[in-house]
């Protein structure tokens, strides 16, 4: 059976959330880990933007946005009901203003930015998340949903930029939420290290077993 091909990069937050949805849905695919400094021709041919994640379906259909990959995978099988806990407006804030500030906080030399100013603006979003978690421990209630999985990898990256600063912030619910997700079997299942894929390598099958809460 021909499997979909997922071009991914382990540490990319967009690729993380795509892998989380693929794994939760039990969608088997062939994972190809990408070395960003030497992107494989197959990735570039499938998606000229050549940024991960990219999912190439049998027959040649290409899904090249992480949220679209999440919706595609969960649309096939959503055993944990993630799509019912979406909060699209919050995901849009994450992918827009928060990601803008995250990039300029984490990579100030690349963007010629003031990292402290962008850290402080990003912290406004973190405080909003912390407040939302008071209602049930997850962003849309008592159970994790699409919003949690789509946003968590970016909070992870923001927190890791200066772990001491993040730990000192009055964000107890968000810190616990992040810690719990990072310690989960689900997250571990999508963070296996793979060597960069090269043509001729044996296929690496990913996502065949759904991982629960």
C-alpha positions as CSV (number, residue, x, y, z in Angstrom):
1,X,0.0,0.0,0.0
2,X,1.3,3.4,-0.9
3,X,1.4,5.7,2.1
4,X,1.2,9.5,2.3
5,X,4.6,11.1,2.6
6,X,5.2,13.6,5.4
7,X,8.2,15.9,5.1
8,X,9.0,17.1,8.7
9,X,11.6,18.6,10.9
10,X,11.6,17.4,14.5
11,X,12.0,20.8,16.2
12,X,9.7,22.9,14.0
13,X,6.5,23.8,16.0
14,X,4.4,23.7,12.8
15,X,5.7,20.2,12.1
16,X,5.1,19.2,15.7
17,X,1.5,20.0,15.6
18,X,1.0,18.3,12.3
19,X,2.6,15.1,13.7
20,X,0.4,15.3,16.8
21,X,-2.7,15.3,14.8
22,X,-1.4,12.5,12.5
23,X,-0.5,10.4,15.4
24,X,-3.8,11.0,17.2
25,X,-5.8,10.1,14.1
26,X,-3.8,6.9,13.5
27,X,-3.0,8.0,10.0
28,X,0.0,6.0,8.8
29,X,2.4,7.9,6.6
30,X,6.1,7.7,5.5
31,X,8.0,10.3,7.5
32,X,10.9,12.0,5.9
33,X,13.0,14.1,8.3
34,X,14.4,17.1,6.5
35,X,17.7,18.7,7.0
36,X,16.9,22.4,6.5
37,X,20.3,23.2,5.1
38,X,19.9,20.5,2.4
39,X,16.3,20.2,1.6
40,X,15.5,17.1,-0.6
41,X,14.4,17.7,-4.2
42,X,11.2,15.8,-3.6
43,X,10.1,18.4,-1.0
44,X,10.9,21.3,-3.3
45,X,9.1,19.6,-6.2
46,X,6.0,19.0,-4.1
47,X,5.9,22.5,-2.5
48,X,8.1,25.3,-3.9
49,X,7.9,27.1,-0.6
50,X,9.9,24.1,0.8
51,X,9.0,24.7,4.4
52,X,7.8,21.9,6.7
53,X,5.5,20.3,7.2
54,X,4.3,19.1,3.8
55,X,2.1,16.0,3.4
56,X,2.0,14.4,-0.1
57,X,-1.0,12.1,-0.6
58,X,-1.0,9.1,-2.9
59,X,-2.0,10.5,-6.2
60,X,0.0,13.6,-5.8
61,X,-2.3,15.9,-3.8
62,X,-0.2,18.2,-1.6
63,X,-1.2,19.6,1.8
64,X,1.4,22.2,2.7
65,X,0.0,24.0,5.7
66,X,0.2,22.6,9.2
67,X,-3.4,23.4,10.2
68,X,-4.7,21.9,7.0
69,X,-2.7,18.7,7.7
70,X,-4.3,18.7,11.2
71,X,-7.8,19.1,9.8
72,X,-7.2,16.5,7.1
73,X,-5.9,13.9,9.5
74,X,-8.6,14.5,12.2
75,X,-11.3,14.7,9.5
76,X,-10.4,11.1,8.7
77,X,-10.4,9.9,12.3
78,X,-10.8,12.0,15.4
79,X,-11.0,9.6,18.3
80,X,-10.4,12.2,21.0
81,X,-12.8,14.8,19.7
82,X,-10.1,17.4,19.0
83,X,-12.0,19.1,16.2
84,X,-14.9,19.9,18.6
85,X,-12.5,21.9,20.8
86,X,-11.1,24.2,18.1
87,X,-11.1,27.9,19.2
88,X,-10.0,29.1,15.8
89,X,-9.7,32.7,16.9
90,X,-7.1,31.8,19.5
91,X,-5.1,29.7,17.0
92,X,-5.1,32.7,14.7
93,X,-3.7,34.9,17.4
94,X,-1.0,32.3,18.1
95,X,-0.1,32.0,14.4
96,X,-0.2,35.8,13.8
97,X,0.8,38.3,16.6
98,X,2.3,35.7,19.0
99,X,4.4,34.0,16.3
100,X,5.6,37.4,15.2
101,X,6.7,38.3,18.7
102,X,8.2,34.8,19.3
103,X,10.4,35.0,16.2
104,X,11.7,38.5,17.2
105,X,12.3,37.4,20.8
106,X,14.1,34.2,19.9
107,X,16.0,35.5,16.9
108,X,16.7,39.2,17.5
109,X,19.8,39.3,15.3
110,X,17.9,37.8,12.4
111,X,15.1,40.4,12.7
112,X,17.1,43.4,14.1
113,X,14.6,43.5,16.9
114,X,14.4,44.3,20.6
115,X,13.9,40.9,22.2
116,X,12.7,42.3,25.6
117,X,9.9,44.3,23.9
118,X,8.7,41.3,21.9
119,X,9.0,39.0,24.9
120,X,6.8,41.4,26.9
121,X,4.2,41.5,24.0
122,X,4.3,37.7,23.8
123,X,3.7,37.5,27.5
124,X,0.3,39.2,27.0
125,X,-0.8,36.2,25.0
126,X,0.6,33.8,27.6
127,X,-1.4,35.6,30.3
128,X,-4.5,35.2,28.3
129,X,-3.8,31.5,27.9
130,X,-3.2,31.1,31.7
131,X,-6.6,32.7,32.4
132,X,-8.4,30.4,29.9
133,X,-6.9,27.4,31.6
134,X,-8.8,28.2,34.8
135,X,-12.0,26.9,33.4
136,X,-10.9,23.3,33.1
137,X,-7.2,22.9,32.7
138,X,-7.2,22.9,28.9
139,X,-7.8,25.8,26.5
140,X,-11.3,24.6,25.6
141,X,-12.4,22.9,28.8
142,X,-11.4,19.8,30.6
143,X,-10.1,17.8,27.6
144,X,-7.3,18.8,25.2
145,X,-8.4,19.8,21.7
146,X,-7.2,21.2,18.5
147,X,-6.4,24.6,20.1
148,X,-4.1,23.0,22.7
149,X,-2.2,20.9,20.2
150,X,-1.9,23.7,17.7
151,X,-0.6,26.2,20.2
152,X,1.4,24.2,22.7
153,X,4.5,23.7,20.4
154,X,4.8,27.5,20.1
155,X,4.5,28.1,23.8
156,X,7.1,25.4,24.2
157,X,9.5,27.4,22.0
158,X,8.8,30.7,23.7
159,X,9.3,29.1,27.2
160,X,12.6,27.5,26.1
161,X,14.1,30.8,24.8
162,X,14.7,31.8,28.4
163,X,13.6,29.0,30.7
164,X,14.5,30.9,33.9
165,X,12.4,33.9,32.9
166,X,9.4,31.7,31.9
167,X,9.6,29.8,35.2
168,X,9.6,33.1,37.2
169,X,6.4,34.4,35.6
170,X,3.1,34.3,37.5
171,X,1.6,31.8,35.0
172,X,1.0,28.7,37.2
173,X,-1.7,27.2,35.1
174,X,0.1,27.7,31.8
175,X,3.3,26.3,33.2
176,X,1.5,23.2,34.5
177,X,-0.3,22.8,31.2
178,X,2.9,23.0,29.2
179,X,4.7,20.7,31.6
180,X,2.0,18.1,31.4
181,X,1.8,18.1,27.6
182,X,5.6,17.8,27.3
183,X,5.7,14.9,29.7
184,X,2.9,13.0,27.9
185,X,3.2,9.8,26.0
186,X,1.5,11.6,23.1
187,X,4.3,14.2,22.9
188,X,7.0,11.6,23.3
189,X,5.5,9.7,20.4
190,X,6.0,12.5,17.9
191,X,9.5,13.6,19.1
192,X,11.6,10.5,18.1
193,X,14.9,11.5,16.6
194,X,15.4,10.4,13.0
195,X,18.4,10.9,10.7
196,X,17.7,13.2,7.8
197,X,16.0,11.3,5.0
198,X,17.9,10.5,1.8
199,X,16.7,8.9,-1.4
200,X,17.0,5.2,-1.2
201,X,16.4,5.0,2.6
202,X,14.1,2.4,3.9
203,X,10.7,4.0,4.7
204,X,10.0,5.2,8.2
205,X,6.4,4.5,9.0
206,X,4.8,7.1,11.4
207,X,1.4,7.5,12.9
208,X,0.1,4.0,12.5
209,X,-0.7,3.8,16.3
210,X,-2.8,6.4,17.9
211,X,-1.5,7.6,21.3
212,X,-4.1,8.5,23.9
213,X,-4.2,11.0,26.7
